[in-house]
Amino acid sequence: MVFDFHTHTFWSDGELSPMEQARRAAQRGYRVLALTDHMGVGGVPELIRALKADREIIERYWPITVVVGVELTHVPAEAIPQAAQCARDAGAEIVVLHGETPVEPVPEGSNHAAILSGLVDVIGHPGHITEADVREAAARGVYLEISARRGHSLTNGHVARLAQRHGAKLIVNSDAHAPSDLLTAEFQRSVALGAGIDADLLPNVLQHWPEELLQRVRARRGG
């Protein structure tokens, strides 16, 4: 079964509607699909309402859990706590940060601000994250993403190495923008191993830690 806490729909720059994304994910063996479209502050309440309306239908008829959230993207580092609080207030069940990937001009200090905010759950594609920030993520229960997406995945080895050294929790996400980006269980495992994650740690990365994150977001959902 696949847990994927970072995907995009046509509400930002993805190709699919939330409902089609969920249908295709269910067919690939997903247990959990998070819809986390790119956002700043404007339009967040409208997005969350729309995604939850589709989620109500999806979960009624298909065997998949849908998590509704946002990916805070290219927000000034100083404004990340404000943006994350806006998302939480609007009902986002998960907040992902568009981390400091080496292939985009993300504001310096974004990883650090998100980790310290206490409001961000996952640092997506953290790039050349610092050792100090990995230690903070471990201490604060912030998950670090191993990305299956081209470009963003260039620093997976760096992220995995520091996370394993300091005990930070890792998850493997697709960052899907198109149907072909959705994961299978086999490919998700391959991405984890390719990043240098120890085989003994795979049950945590692919199942136990995603389960913990799911329980966190379910608590926000109210059950």
TASUL-V121082 format. One line per field, one symbol per residue. phi: phi as a letter, one per 40 degrees, with the letter a starting at -180 (. if undefined). psi: psi as a letter, one per 20 degrees, with the letter a starting at -180 (. if undefined). A space follows every 50 residues. Layout:
phi->???
psi->???
This chain:
phi->.bbbbaabbccbbccbcdccdcccccccgccbbcbbccabbcgcdccccc ccccdccdccbbcacbbbaabcbfcddcccdccccdcccchccabbcccc dcbaccdcgcdccccccgbbcbccfcgcdccccccccccbgccbcccccd gcccbdcccccccccbgccbbbbcfcbadccccbcccdcccccccgccdc cddcccbccccccccccccccgh
psi->qppoknrqaiidjrhqqhghggghghhjkphpppomqpregpjghggggg hhghhhgghhiqmqppppbqoppkqphhjggghghggghijpiqoppnal qijqmpppiggggggihjiphpoqmiblqqhghggggghjkpqppopipq fhihjgggggghghhjkqpqqpqhlpirhiiqrrhghghggghhijpqhh ighghigghhgghghghhhhhk.
